[in-house]
Amino acid sequence: MHEESQFVVIGKVVDTYGLKGEIKMEPYLEKKHWKKLKEVFLKKRGGDFVPFKIEGVKLHGRYVIVKFSGCEGVDQAKNYKSAKVFLPLHQLPKRKKDEYYYFQLEGLQVYTESGKFLGKVTKVLEGKPYYLLEMDHGRGYIPFIGQMVKEVDIEGKKIKVSDMLSEIYP
């Protein structure tokens, strides 16, 4: 039995692809990393983590097409529809300095440089031209850029932001 806290969701099975047992996935992990994966775990709501060896990966628009060992036809592939795709925490690709996974930022407390508490990060949104930190389930949004975010302290569970944001978030 695997513990949920040891895994990170990296995608979701959205459908089958073709007739040879391939699966179309919505990736939450950058697509460039999928080609390096050898094994992932699938889990349906209420189910267990089930390991799957990866035979092949193709990039297809915004999706990733994955072929699992032993999944030989569309009927088998249908069984995995809507399953979440997981990777053990220790197998996640390493991030560069000042790069973070969403799950690392979600839940962090947000303070200004002068120490005023603004809220808690509840979600990270992909925006153009930058990412947004959602605070307190939509109460406010902070652009994840250097002018606004001054420091991220994962171990301390804090994000320090520009004092100018204290005027926007009373």
N, CA, C and O atoms as a DFTB+ gen file, in Angstrom:
680 C
 N C O
     1  1       0.847      -1.185       0.000
     2  2       0.000       0.000       0.000
     3  2       0.888       1.242       0.000
     4  3       1.792       1.361       0.826
     5  1       0.631       2.158      -0.919
     6  2       1.402       3.390      -1.032
     7  2       0.651       4.531      -0.360
     8  3      -0.580       4.567      -0.368
     9  1       1.391       5.450       0.215
    10  2       0.783       6.616       0.838
    11  2       0.678       7.740      -0.172
    12  3       1.605       7.989      -0.942
    13  1      -0.466       8.418      -0.164
    14  2      -0.739       9.530      -1.079
    15  2       0.344      10.599      -1.008
    16  3       0.702      11.170      -2.038
    17  1       0.875      10.886       0.172
    18  2       1.851      11.958       0.346
    19  2       3.192      11.660      -0.329
    20  3       4.013      12.565      -0.481
    21  1       3.427      10.419      -0.734
    22  2       4.675      10.052      -1.398
    23  2       4.618      10.294      -2.901
    24  3       5.621      10.121      -3.594
    25  1       3.452      10.694      -3.413
    26  2       3.244      10.847      -4.845
    27  2       2.797      12.249      -5.207
    28  3       2.245      12.983      -4.387
    29  1       3.053      12.603      -6.472
    30  2       2.586      13.867      -7.032
    31  2       1.850      13.536      -8.321
    32  3       2.333      12.754      -9.140
    33  1       0.684      14.134      -8.494
    34  2      -0.078      13.910      -9.722
    35  2       0.625      14.663     -10.856
    36  3       0.932      15.848     -10.732
    37  1       0.872      13.958     -11.960
    38  2       1.588      14.563     -13.093
    39  2       0.742      14.586     -14.360
    40  3       1.191      15.063     -15.402
    41  1      -0.489      14.068     -14.269
    42  2      -1.345      14.079     -15.435
    43  2      -2.657      13.376     -15.177
    44  3      -2.901      12.837     -14.097
    45  1      -3.501      13.397     -16.206
    46  2      -4.810      12.758     -16.126
    47  2      -5.103      12.086     -17.464
    48  3      -4.874      12.666     -18.525
    49  1      -5.612      10.855     -17.399
    50  2      -5.998      10.139     -18.611
    51  2      -7.316      10.746     -19.104
    52  3      -8.307      10.765     -18.374
    53  1      -7.321      11.238     -20.338
    54  2      -8.541      11.850     -20.863
    55  2      -9.273      10.947     -21.844
    56  3     -10.488      11.062     -22.000
    57  1      -8.543      10.041     -22.512
    58  2      -9.206       9.179     -23.494
    59  2      -8.226       8.140     -24.029
    60  3      -7.039       8.145     -23.704
    61  1      -8.759       7.256     -24.852
    62  2      -7.905       6.330     -25.586
    63  2      -7.400       7.063     -26.825
    64  3      -7.888       8.140     -27.168
    65  1      -6.413       6.463     -27.490
    66  2      -5.878       7.062     -28.708
    67  2      -5.564       5.936     -29.673
    68  3      -4.709       5.096     -29.391
    69  1      -6.235       5.909     -30.793
    70  2      -6.003       4.852     -31.780
    71  2      -6.554       3.515     -31.318
    72  3      -7.362       3.444     -30.391
    73  1      -6.104       2.453     -31.979
    74  2      -6.626       1.111     -31.718
    75  2      -5.625       0.173     -31.061
    76  3      -5.948      -0.983     -30.789
    77  1      -4.405       0.660     -30.800
    78  2      -3.344      -0.214     -30.296
    79  2      -3.103      -0.096     -28.795
    80  3      -2.054      -0.512     -28.303
    81  1      -4.062       0.464     -28.064
    82  2      -3.926       0.535     -26.616
    83  2      -3.204       1.758     -26.103
    84  3      -2.794       1.790     -24.943
    85  1      -3.040       2.759     -26.937
    86  2      -2.405       3.990     -26.477
    87  2      -3.417       4.844     -25.711
    88  3      -4.629       4.729     -25.892
    89  1      -2.874       5.700     -24.853
    90  2      -3.719       6.509     -23.984
    91  2      -3.358       7.976     -24.138
    92  3      -2.183       8.344     -24.141
    93  1      -4.390       8.812     -24.267
    94  2      -4.209      10.257     -24.388
    95  2      -4.290      10.854     -22.988
    96  3      -5.253      10.624     -22.256
    97  1      -3.251      11.635     -22.620
    98  2      -3.182      12.219     -21.284
    99  2      -3.042      13.727     -21.347
   100  3      -2.412      14.283     -22.247
   101  1      -3.648      14.366     -20.367
   102  2      -3.426      15.787     -20.154
   103  2      -2.262      15.883     -19.172
   104  3      -2.396      15.475     -18.019
   105  1      -1.121      16.417     -19.611
   106  2       0.050      16.439     -18.728
   107  2       0.033      17.632     -17.771
   108  3      -0.291      18.752     -18.168
   109  1       0.380      17.383     -16.522
   110  2       0.590      18.456     -15.548
   111  2       2.085      18.689     -15.359
   112  3       2.499      19.728     -14.845
   113  1       2.880      17.731     -15.771
   114  2       4.335      17.830     -15.760
   115  2       4.743      18.293     -17.153
   116  3       4.132      17.890     -18.142
   117  1       5.766      19.131     -17.238
   118  2       6.209      19.607     -18.551
   119  2       6.400      18.429     -19.504
   120  3       6.950      17.391     -19.136
   121  1       5.931      18.616     -20.735
   122  2       5.945      17.512     -21.706
   123  2       7.339      16.977     -21.998
   124  3       7.498      15.789     -22.278
   125  1       8.353      17.842     -21.935
   126  2       9.721      17.391     -22.238
   127  2      10.183      16.284     -21.296
   128  3      11.052      15.491     -21.658
   129  1       9.613      16.219     -20.096
   130  2      10.023      15.210     -19.116
   131  2       9.369      13.849     -19.354
   132  3       9.884      12.831     -18.890
   133  1       8.258      13.815     -20.060
   134  2       7.523      12.556     -20.242
   135  2       8.324      11.513     -21.008
   136  3       8.208      10.321     -20.722
   137  1       9.128      11.933     -21.970
   138  2       9.904      10.976     -22.777
   139  2      10.957      10.241     -21.958
   140  3      11.436       9.187     -22.376
   141  1      11.322      10.776     -20.806
   142  2      12.336      10.162     -19.953
   143  2      11.736       9.185     -18.934
   144  3      12.468       8.422     -18.303
   145  1      10.423       9.206     -18.774
   146  2       9.787       8.364     -17.760
   147  2       9.766       6.898     -18.188
   148  3       9.516       6.577     -19.350
   149  1      10.033       6.025     -17.234
   150  2      10.022       4.578     -17.483
   151  2       8.795       3.909     -16.856
   152  3       8.315       2.884     -17.339
   153  1       8.297       4.516     -15.765
   154  2       7.167       3.938     -15.049
   155  2       6.383       5.058     -14.373
   156  3       6.961       6.020     -13.868
   157  1       5.059       4.917     -14.372
   158  2       4.186       5.832     -13.637
   159  2       3.176       4.991     -12.868
   160  3       3.100       3.775     -13.043
   161  1       2.408       5.650     -12.021
   162  2       1.351       4.976     -11.266
   163  2       0.016       5.599     -11.640
   164  3      -0.112       6.822     -11.692
   165  1      -0.969       4.764     -11.898
   166  2      -2.322       5.249     -12.156
   167  2      -3.164       4.984     -10.922
   168  3      -2.960       4.009     -10.199
   169  1      -4.123       5.883     -10.701
   170  2      -5.011       5.720      -9.559
   171  2      -6.355       6.319      -9.915
   172  3      -6.447       7.475     -10.329
   173  1      -7.390       5.524      -9.751
   174  2      -8.748       6.020      -9.910
   175  2      -9.268       6.392      -8.535
   176  3      -8.762       5.912      -7.521
   177  1     -10.276       7.243      -8.503
   178  2     -10.852       7.685      -7.228
   179  2     -11.202       6.485      -6.354
   180  3     -11.950       5.595      -6.761
   181  1     -10.646       6.482      -5.144
   182  2     -10.916       5.396      -4.205
   183  2     -10.092       4.144      -4.435
   184  3     -10.159       3.208      -3.638
   185  1      -9.313       4.108      -5.512
   186  2      -8.518       2.928      -5.824
   187  2      -7.100       3.020      -5.293
   188  3      -6.727       3.979      -4.618
   189  1      -6.327       2.006      -5.613
   190  2      -4.928       1.944      -5.201
   191  2      -4.030       2.494      -6.304
   192  3      -4.462       2.660      -7.445
   193  1      -2.780       2.775      -5.953
   194  2      -1.773       3.158      -6.934
   195  2      -1.332       1.897      -7.660
   196  3      -0.897       0.929      -7.036
   197  1      -1.449       1.915      -8.986
   198  2      -1.089       0.744      -9.786
   199  2       0.071       1.138     -10.703
   200  3      -0.057       2.081     -11.484
   201  1       1.218       0.418     -10.616
   202  2       2.370       0.772     -11.457
   203  2       2.184       0.313     -12.902
   204  3       1.617      -0.747     -13.166
   205  1       2.677       1.137     -13.830
   206  2       2.637       0.816     -15.256
   207  2       3.972       1.159     -15.880
   208  3       4.482       2.267     -15.714
   209  1       4.545       0.189     -16.610
   210  2       5.779       0.421     -17.363
   211  2       5.400       1.133     -18.666
   212  3       4.408       0.794     -19.312
   213  1       6.210       2.123     -19.032
   214  2       5.952       2.895     -20.244
   215  2       6.783       2.331     -21.393
   216  3       8.004       2.219     -21.291
   217  1       6.108       1.979     -22.488
   218  2       6.781       1.504     -23.709
   219  2       7.144       2.642     -24.641
   220  3       8.178       2.604     -25.307
   221  1       6.294       3.652     -24.685
   222  2       6.540       4.754     -25.608
   223  2       5.724       5.979     -25.261
   224  3       4.669       5.888     -24.634
   225  1       6.240       7.149     -25.687
   226  2       5.583       8.432     -25.445
   227  2       5.678       9.262     -26.717
   228  3       6.737       9.353     -27.339
   229  1       4.554       9.865     -27.094
   230  2       4.525      10.802     -28.228
   231  2       3.875      12.091     -27.752
   232  3       2.929      12.066     -26.965
   233  1       4.382      13.202     -28.227
   234  2       3.763      14.492     -27.930
   235  2       2.739      14.765     -29.030
   236  3       3.014      14.582     -30.216
   237  1       1.553      15.207     -28.609
   238  2       0.451      15.405     -29.557
   239  2      -0.312      16.667     -29.162
   240  3      -1.261      16.612     -28.379
   241  1       0.117      17.814     -29.718
   242  2      -0.503      19.090     -29.352
   243  2      -0.293      19.352     -27.874
   244  3       0.831      19.301     -27.375
   245  1      -1.386      19.634     -27.179
   246  2      -1.275      19.877     -25.727
   247  2      -1.321      18.597     -24.911
   248  3      -1.255      18.638     -23.683
   249  1      -1.434      17.464     -25.586
   250  2      -1.539      16.172     -24.906
   251  2      -0.266      15.345     -25.059
   252  3       0.617      15.660     -25.856
   253  1      -0.206      14.274     -24.265
   254  2       0.859      13.288     -24.358
   255  2       0.185      11.948     -24.628
   256  3      -0.775      11.587     -23.946
   257  1       0.679      11.213     -25.615
   258  2       0.154       9.885     -25.932
   259  2       1.132       8.870     -25.353
   260  3       2.321       8.887     -25.672
   261  1       0.619       7.984     -24.497
   262  2       1.469       7.020     -23.796
   263  2       1.033       5.610     -24.124
   264  3      -0.158       5.303     -24.163
   265  1       2.017       4.752     -24.359
   266  2       1.777       3.321     -24.570
   267  2       2.349       2.582     -23.373
   268  3       3.547       2.652     -23.101
   269  1       1.465       1.861     -22.648
   270  2       1.888       1.068     -21.501
   271  2       2.157      -0.365     -21.929
   272  3       1.477      -0.890     -22.811
   273  1       3.141      -0.996     -21.314
   274  2       3.392      -2.419     -21.535
   275  2       2.152      -3.198     -21.116
   276  3       1.591      -2.957     -20.047
   277  1       1.734      -4.120     -21.953
   278  2       0.600      -4.966     -21.617
   279  2      -0.751      -4.410     -21.996
   280  3      -1.751      -5.121     -21.902
   281  1      -0.813      -3.173     -22.416
   282  2      -2.079      -2.570     -22.844
   283  2      -2.128      -2.671     -24.367
   284  3      -1.545      -1.852     -25.077
   285  1      -2.836      -3.690     -24.855
   286  2      -2.734      -4.036     -26.276
   287  2      -3.890      -3.572     -27.149
   288  3      -3.795      -3.677     -28.372
   289  1      -4.961      -3.072     -26.586
   290  2      -6.078      -2.663     -27.425
   291  2      -6.910      -1.576     -26.782
   292  3      -6.737      -1.233     -25.612
   293  1      -7.814      -1.046     -27.577
   294  2      -8.651       0.053     -27.122
   295  2      -9.533      -0.364     -25.941
   296  3      -9.818       0.457     -25.069
   297  1      -9.968      -1.631     -25.903
   298  2     -10.812      -2.080     -24.791
   299  2     -10.060      -2.040     -23.465
   300  3     -10.629      -1.657     -22.443
   301  1      -8.798      -2.428     -23.472
   302  2      -7.983      -2.348     -22.259
   303  2      -7.730      -0.879     -21.889
   304  3      -7.824      -0.502     -20.721
   305  1      -7.415      -0.073     -22.875
   306  2      -7.092       1.336     -22.641
   307  2      -8.276       2.086     -22.035
   308  3      -8.082       2.999     -21.232
   309  1      -9.496       1.712     -22.410
   310  2     -10.705       2.374     -21.877
   311  2     -10.786       2.282     -20.359
   312  3     -11.341       3.169     -19.710
   313  1     -10.234       1.208     -19.791
   314  2     -10.288       1.010     -18.340
   315  2      -9.578       2.098     -17.545
   316  3      -9.852       2.280     -16.359
   317  1      -8.667       2.822     -18.193
   318  2      -7.861       3.806     -17.478
   319  2      -8.409       5.229     -17.607
   320  3      -7.867       6.161     -17.014
   321  1      -9.482       5.392     -18.382
   322  2     -10.058       6.714     -18.606
   323  2     -10.416       7.366     -17.270
   324  3     -11.005       6.732     -16.394
   325  1     -10.059       8.616     -17.134
   326  2     -10.283       9.475     -15.960
   327  2      -9.356       9.171     -14.776
   328  3      -9.482       9.794     -13.722
   329  1      -8.435       8.229     -14.938
   330  2      -7.469       7.960     -13.859
   331  2      -6.466       9.113     -13.791
   332  3      -6.166       9.746     -14.803
   333  1      -5.963       9.374     -12.612
   334  2      -4.883      10.342     -12.426
   335  2      -3.562       9.597     -12.575
   336  3      -3.468       8.415     -12.244
   337  1      -2.561      10.281     -13.065
   338  2      -1.236       9.706     -13.287
   339  2      -0.283      10.304     -12.250
   340  3      -0.199      11.523     -12.098
   341  1       0.427       9.433     -11.544
   342  2       1.287       9.867     -10.451
   343  2       2.727       9.435     -10.670
   344  3       3.025       8.492     -11.402
   345  1       3.606      10.170     -10.000
   346  2       5.024       9.846      -9.963
   347  2       5.465       9.980      -8.504
   348  3       5.054      10.918      -7.821
   349  1       6.297       9.053      -8.019
   350  2       6.806       9.213      -6.656
   351  2       7.591      10.526      -6.540
   352  3       8.296      10.915      -7.472
   353  1       7.468      11.190      -5.417
   354  2       8.146      12.470      -5.186
   355  2       9.630      12.422      -5.525
   356  3      10.155      13.344      -6.150
   357  1      10.312      11.348      -5.115
   358  2      11.764      11.274      -5.323
   359  2      12.148      11.107      -6.793
   360  3      13.324      11.232      -7.135
   361  1      11.166      10.822      -7.681
   362  2      11.468      10.668      -9.102
   363  2      11.139      11.912      -9.930
   364  3      11.356      11.924     -11.142
   365  1      10.625      12.946      -9.292
   366  2      10.329      14.172     -10.033
   367  2      11.615      14.775     -10.577
   368  3      12.639      14.761      -9.894
   369  1      11.579      15.304     -11.796
   370  2      12.773      15.976     -12.322
   371  2      13.153      17.151     -11.422
   372  3      12.291      17.874     -10.921
   373  1      14.445      17.324     -11.230
   374  2      14.938      18.418     -10.394
   375  2      14.630      19.749     -11.064
   376  3      14.662      19.860     -12.290
   377  1      14.335      20.750     -10.257
   378  2      14.065      22.096     -10.750
   379  2      15.338      22.924     -10.665
   380  3      16.212      22.668      -9.836
   381  1      15.425      23.919     -11.535
   382  2      16.533      24.867     -11.473
   383  2      16.275      25.839     -10.328
   384  3      15.183      25.875      -9.762
   385  1      17.281      26.616     -10.001
   386  2      17.125      27.636      -8.963
   387  2      15.964      28.555      -9.349
   388  3      15.838      28.956     -10.507
   389  1      15.139      28.877      -8.395
   390  2      13.974      29.747      -8.582
   391  2      12.903      29.148      -9.493
   392  3      12.089      29.887     -10.047
   393  1      12.886      27.835      -9.656
   394  2      11.795      27.128     -10.342
   395  2      11.128      26.210      -9.331
   396  3      11.795      25.582      -8.509
   397  1       9.811      26.137      -9.400
   398  2       9.057      25.378      -8.409
   399  2       7.935      24.607      -9.074
   400  3       7.414      25.005     -10.115
   401  1       7.578      23.506      -8.458
   402  2       6.370      22.796      -8.851
   403  2       5.193      23.478      -8.172
   404  3       5.343      24.056      -7.096
   405  1       4.032      23.415      -8.791
   406  2       2.834      24.047      -8.221
   407  2       2.592      23.586      -6.794
   408  3       2.315      24.400      -5.912
   409  1       2.697      22.267      -6.561
   410  2       2.386      21.736      -5.239
   411  2       3.314      22.306      -4.163
   412  3       2.961      22.322      -2.984
   413  1       4.507      22.777      -4.570
   414  2       5.428      23.362      -3.601
   415  2       4.975      24.761      -3.171
   416  3       5.258      25.191      -2.053
   417  1       4.274      25.466      -4.057
   418  2       3.836      26.835      -3.773
   419  2       2.462      26.869      -3.106
   420  3       2.180      27.740      -2.283
   421  1       1.613      25.907      -3.474
   422  2       0.263      25.886      -2.914
   423  2       0.330      25.613      -1.416
   424  3       0.985      24.670      -0.970
   425  1      -0.351      26.444      -0.656
   426  2      -0.362      26.311       0.793
   427  2       0.621      27.240       1.502
   428  3       0.561      27.378       2.724
   429  1       1.523      27.880       0.757
   430  2       2.478      28.788       1.390
   431  2       1.784      30.079       1.831
   432  3       0.846      30.549       1.188
   433  1       2.263      30.633       2.931
   434  2       1.757      31.896       3.469
   435  2       2.451      33.041       2.730
   436  3       3.651      32.978       2.462
   437  1       1.686      34.089       2.401
   438  2       2.231      35.230       1.665
   439  2       2.341      36.436       2.594
   440  3       1.366      36.842       3.226
   441  1       3.558      37.003       2.665
   442  2       3.839      38.174       3.495
   443  2       4.505      39.245       2.634
   444  3       5.189      38.934       1.659
   445  1       4.300      40.495       3.001
   446  2       5.029      41.568       2.328
   447  2       6.451      41.617       2.898
   448  3       6.758      40.964       3.894
   449  1       7.299      42.396       2.251
   450  2       8.680      42.549       2.724
   451  2       8.730      43.124       4.134
   452  3       9.667      42.849       4.884
   453  1       7.728      43.920       4.501
   454  2       7.713      44.509       5.844
   455  2       6.975      43.625       6.856
   456  3       6.799      44.023       8.008
   457  1       6.540      42.423       6.434
   458  2       5.986      41.448       7.370
   459  2       4.479      41.376       7.468
   460  3       3.970      40.634       8.309
   461  1       3.739      42.109       6.652
   462  2       2.272      42.069       6.701
   463  2       1.767      40.794       6.018
   464  3       2.142      40.490       4.885
   465  1       0.914      40.059       6.726
   466  2       0.333      38.818       6.167
   467  2      -0.752      39.175       5.158
   468  3      -1.662      39.942       5.470
   469  1      -0.659      38.617       3.940
   470  2      -1.647      38.905       2.897
   471  2      -2.604      37.751       2.639
   472  3      -3.743      37.977       2.231
   473  1      -2.169      36.530       2.867
   474  2      -3.039      35.386       2.599
   475  2      -2.233      34.128       2.355
   476  3      -1.041      34.054       2.655
   477  1      -2.915      33.145       1.804
   478  2      -2.322      31.832       1.568
   479  2      -2.525      31.470       0.092
   480  3      -3.600      31.692      -0.466
   481  1      -1.490      30.913      -0.531
   482  2      -1.596      30.494      -1.930
   483  2      -2.479      29.249      -1.999
   484  3      -2.182      28.231      -1.372
   485  1      -3.563      29.340      -2.765
   486  2      -4.472      28.199      -2.899
   487  2      -4.364      27.524      -4.255
   488  3      -4.826      26.396      -4.429
   489  1      -3.750      28.213      -5.226
   490  2      -3.635      27.636      -6.555
   491  2      -2.596      28.418      -7.354
   492  3      -2.342      29.590      -7.076
   493  1      -2.001      27.766      -8.340
   494  2      -1.116      28.435      -9.287
   495  2      -1.799      28.341     -10.645
   496  3      -2.178      27.259     -11.094
   497  1      -1.947      29.493     -11.288
   498  2      -2.627      29.547     -12.584
   499  2      -1.631      29.897     -13.677
   500  3      -0.775      30.763     -13.503
   501  1      -1.757      29.211     -14.804
   502  2      -0.897      29.519     -15.947
   503  2      -1.535      30.665     -16.702
   504  3      -2.603      30.516     -17.296
   505  1      -0.875      31.804     -16.674
   506  2      -1.368      32.960     -17.403
   507  2      -0.378      33.363     -18.468
   508  3       0.730      32.830     -18.540
   509  1      -0.775      34.284     -19.273
   510  2       0.128      34.839     -20.276
   511  2       0.285      36.296     -19.930
   512  3      -0.737      36.967     -19.784
   513  1       1.416      36.822     -19.791
   514  2       2.727      36.261     -20.075
   515  2       3.403      35.616     -18.858
   516  3       4.569      35.233     -18.950
   517  1       2.699      35.483     -17.710
   518  2       3.333      34.926     -16.516
   519  2       2.315      34.121     -15.708
   520  3       1.112      34.173     -15.962
   521  1       2.826      33.385     -14.739
   522  2       1.983      32.600     -13.846
   523  2       1.404      33.509     -12.773
   524  3       1.974      34.551     -12.451
   525  1       0.259      33.102     -12.222
   526  2      -0.382      33.849     -11.146
   527  2      -0.525      32.968      -9.915
   528  3      -0.858      31.788     -10.018
   529  1      -0.270      33.551      -8.754
   530  2      -0.526      32.873      -7.497
   531  2      -1.914      33.299      -7.040
   532  3      -2.152      34.478      -6.777
   533  1      -2.822      32.347      -6.948
   534  2      -4.160      32.655      -6.436
   535  2      -4.105      32.609      -4.918
   536  3      -3.582      31.661      -4.332
   537  1      -4.648      33.637      -4.290
   538  2      -4.657      33.672      -2.828
   539  2      -6.070      33.477      -2.310
   540  3      -7.031      34.026      -2.849
   541  1      -6.177      32.684      -1.252
   542  2      -7.438      32.504      -0.523
   543  2      -8.621      32.242      -1.456
   544  3      -9.645      32.920      -1.378
   545  1      -8.472      31.258      -2.335
   546  2      -9.535      30.797      -3.241
   547  2     -10.135      31.932      -4.077
   548  3     -11.354      32.028      -4.221
   549  1      -9.279      32.778      -4.619
   550  2      -9.744      33.809      -5.543
   551  2      -9.872      35.204      -4.955
   552  3     -10.307      36.120      -5.653
   553  1      -9.508      35.393      -3.698
   554  2      -9.579      36.727      -3.079
   555  2      -8.613      37.703      -3.759
   556  3      -8.848      38.912      -3.784
   557  1      -7.537      37.164      -4.301
   558  2      -6.564      38.002      -4.983
   559  2      -5.584      37.164      -5.781
   560  3      -5.476      35.954      -5.579
   561  1      -4.867      37.818      -6.692
   562  2      -3.902      37.142      -7.562
   563  2      -2.617      37.948      -7.594
   564  3      -2.643      39.176      -7.676
   565  1      -1.488      37.247      -7.528
   566  2      -0.184      37.897      -7.554
   567  2       0.605      37.348      -8.738
   568  3       0.800      36.137      -8.842
   569  1       1.063      38.228      -9.636
   570  2       1.915      37.764     -10.737
   571  2       3.198      37.158     -10.177
   572  3       3.848      37.755      -9.319
   573  1       3.559      35.977     -10.661
   574  2       4.768      35.301     -10.180
   575  2       5.959      35.790     -10.998
   576  3       6.512      35.072     -11.832
   577  1       6.332      37.044     -10.725
   578  2       7.460      37.681     -11.414
   579  2       8.350      38.340     -10.368
   580  3       7.904      38.631      -9.258
   581  1       9.602      38.573     -10.725
   582  2      10.592      39.111      -9.805
   583  2      10.235      40.441      -9.165
   584  3      10.603      40.686      -8.016
   585  1       9.516      41.318      -9.890
   586  2       9.153      42.610      -9.318
   587  2       8.161      42.458      -8.170
   588  3       8.096      43.316      -7.289
   589  1       7.389      41.373      -8.175
   590  2       6.370      41.154      -7.143
   591  2       6.818      40.137      -6.094
   592  3       6.682      40.378      -4.895
   593  1       7.347      39.013      -6.542
   594  2       7.748      37.940      -5.621
   595  2       9.229      38.099      -5.338
   596  3      10.067      37.929      -6.223
   597  1       9.538      38.425      -4.100
   598  2      10.925      38.718      -3.724
   599  2      11.680      37.489      -3.229
   600  3      12.888      37.374      -3.433
   601  1      10.957      36.560      -2.569
   602  2      11.624      35.385      -2.012
   603  2      10.615      34.267      -1.818
   604  3       9.480      34.500      -1.402
   605  1      11.044      33.045      -2.126
   606  2      10.232      31.858      -1.864
   607  2      11.027      30.982      -0.901
   608  3      12.159      30.590      -1.186
   609  1      10.419      30.684       0.233
   610  2      11.053      29.866       1.261
   611  2      10.195      28.610       1.454
   612  3       9.264      28.594       2.259
   613  1      10.532      27.558       0.697
   614  2       9.747      26.322       0.736
   615  2       9.767      25.716       2.135
   616  3       8.720      25.343       2.665
   617  1      10.951      25.615       2.735
   618  2      11.076      25.002       4.064
   619  2      10.313      25.808       5.125
   620  3       9.688      25.232       6.016
   621  1      10.367      27.134       5.024
   622  2       9.680      28.000       5.976
   623  2       8.211      28.207       5.643
   624  3       7.478      28.842       6.401
   625  1       7.779      27.662       4.491
   626  2       6.392      27.734       4.034
   627  2       5.902      29.175       3.870
   628  3       4.769      29.510       4.216
   629  1       6.806      30.033       3.322
   630  2       6.476      31.447       3.159
   631  2       6.919      31.966       1.795
   632  3       7.879      31.482       1.196
   633  1       6.181      32.970       1.331
   634  2       6.564      33.737       0.152
   635  2       6.594      35.193       0.576
   636  3       5.649      35.693       1.187
   637  1       7.688      35.871       0.246
   638  2       7.811      37.297       0.542
   639  2       7.556      38.057      -0.760
   640  3       8.170      37.774      -1.789
   641  1       6.632      39.034      -0.695
   642  2       6.283      39.809      -1.889
   643  2       6.536      41.293      -1.650
   644  3       6.771      41.729      -0.523
   645  1       6.484      42.042      -2.719
   646  2       6.730      43.483      -2.672
   647  2       5.747      44.187      -1.733
   648  3       4.570      43.831      -1.666
   649  1       6.249      45.185      -1.014
   650  2       5.399      45.981      -0.129
   651  2       4.291      46.707      -0.883
   652  3       3.264      47.041      -0.292
   653  1       4.479      46.957      -2.172
   654  2       3.440      47.664      -2.924
   655  2       2.130      46.867      -2.955
   656  3       1.066      47.442      -3.188
   657  1       2.196      45.551      -2.725
   658  2       0.979      44.750      -2.730
   659  2       0.125      44.946      -1.474
   660  3      -1.053      44.588      -1.464
   661  1       0.713      45.513      -0.417
   662  2      -0.078      45.749       0.797
   663  2      -1.152      46.802       0.549
   664  3      -2.152      46.838       1.266
   665  1      -0.965      47.657      -0.449
   666  2      -1.989      48.649      -0.800
   667  2      -3.158      48.005      -1.523
   668  3      -4.293      48.470      -1.417
   669  1      -2.884      46.939      -2.257
   670  2      -3.929      46.255      -3.020
   671  2      -4.695      45.261      -2.135
   672  3      -5.903      45.083      -2.294
   673  1      -3.989      44.626      -1.213
   674  2      -4.594      43.614      -0.331
   675  2      -4.615      44.156       1.090
   676  3      -3.665      43.953       1.845
   677  1      -5.701      44.850       1.464
   678  2      -5.767      45.447       2.808
   679  2      -5.850      44.413       3.908
   680  3      -5.911      44.767       5.085
